[in-house]
Amino acid sequence: MDTTHEMLEITGQATATLPVGDAHSPITVIGNQTIRESFGGETFRQAINSRLAPGVSRVVLNPDAHVGYGAPVGCVMASPTHIYPGPVGVDIKCSMSLLQTDVPAEEIASHTVRRKLIQAIAKRVPTGPGRGQRHAPKSRRVDGSLGFRVATEGASKLVLKKLGIPKAWADRCEDSHHTAPDDTADTLAARLEWMGRERDKLNRIESKYRQLGSYGGGNHFGEAEVVQLSQDPIYRAIAQQWGLREGAVAFLSHCGSRGFGHDLAMNQFRSLKSSFQKQGLAFPAGDPQLVYAEANSSAGQQYLCDMAMGANFATVNHLLINALVLESFQDVFPGVRGELIYFISHNIARQEPLDGQTQWVHRKGATRAFPAGHSQLVGTEFEKTGHPILLPGNPRDGSSVMVALPGASQSAFSVNHGAGRQMSRTKAKKHLSQTAIDQDLIDHDIISNCRVFPRDEAPDAYKDFNQVMSSVTEAGLAAEVASLKAKFVLKDGAPADD
């Protein structure tokens, strides 16, 4: 075991702190003993580097934490003054969304019916890196003009109308739109116009617009679920108030800003690294992946504009996917109705009140967890309950819908974003058995769109979701209001890399 574990100060059944010196507050660690032992030395090293970086006031390690880009995936990093692109990542506003239908679970018991649903969705929603509308004959067509509005306006009424997305769904978003630091969309529009000033650059941007309404590769997925509400009467009532339905089919999605957000992020990393090198500035802990800018500087403002545009794209991408999935269900079950339960990010930096001041709260593979009465929920339909938290586990072991508790304050009002990897993709491909993976899903009555399920995305490549969830509840951060049991999965359908 890494010696860093010996430095941990255990403060509760599933909480600990990691001291980083007298001049800095310690890192908050969420996880029971099993989970704490899953954190490798490199994860702790990245967390310490992040805590000691300029302007950083607080770092939290969630139970799904593992090595990431500069900062660990599964961490929270707060700063009142500085913005860090690494703890946002290259998939700006990678997120979760959940669509609740009124289809009873028994209606999709048949593999034949499930295959029809998979085929109907595939006609509308492509999967895999680089894939867009031309791979799905029933997708929405997005031209340059509409793509521009998506990036600069987010889920505006006009964008929703043009894409055929119910306008009420915007109210079920963590953030339905993002603006420039001056609170306008005009500044975003001016920057995007400047980015597309050359024909080849404009062509590339517009090609990325055409990925709207699609899943990427890797850990992105769509999953049909059967909803099981909590037996606790308080949490069951909250689930019902949100619109969750016992024994009905829901659809869980995980994706982000696709190639559009990736290009924005990579351009920012290159620009900021170059600026550091030209000025002779030192990277935190010598790690260029922890490059930063003061939020009110020119570089910081440009990054925030680009992050906002990537986030707008991700928001509309999710809403469009859900609209297309609902249409697909209606192909198989005419008259079916569906409502968006929530859309929530886990790769974003947001300004929030924290520790008595407004701070940039960076969530890198971490999910916002505001309980009832939080100031940023005032005036929303979630003011008296807290908002839904969507936590994907894995197809075999299920996923969860939770609600934050007041104890979430200890983790910067954040929880994990899923199970978290315990095996690298390379290790999973090398050591996990394809036959065992596919048989495991068959044994649990789960089918997919893939010829063989990706080995690097197998349930056993991830941490024990039950231990992760236990850590969240034992720490008093959140409570489960419903569990989700997978019936079919959509992943990148490319052949396995043998």
Secondary structure, 3 states (H helix, E strand, C coil): CCCHHHHCEEEECCEEEECCCCCCCCEEEECCHHHHCCCCHHHHHHHHHHHCCCCCCEEEEEEEEECCCCCCEEEEEEECCEECCCCCCCCCCCEEEEEEEEEEHHHHCCHHHHHHHHHHHHCCCCCCCCCCHHHCCCCCCCCHHHHHHHHHHCCCHHHHHHHCCCHHHHHHECCCCCCCCCCCCHHHHHHHHHHCCCHHHHHHHHHHHCCCCCCCCCCCEEEEEEEEECCCHHHHHHHHHHCCCCCEEEEEEEECCHHHHHHHHHHHHHHHHHHHHHHCCCCHHHCHHHCCEECCCHHHHHHHHHHHHHHHHHHHHHHHHHHHHHHHHHHHCCCCCEEEEEEEECEEEEEEEECCEEEEEEEECEEECCECCCHHHCCCCCCCCECEEEEEEECCCEEEEEEECHHHHHHCCEEECCCCECCCHHHHHHHCCHHHHHHHHHHCCCEECCCCCCHHHCHHHECCHHHHHHHHHHCCCEEEEEEEEEEEEECCCCCCCC
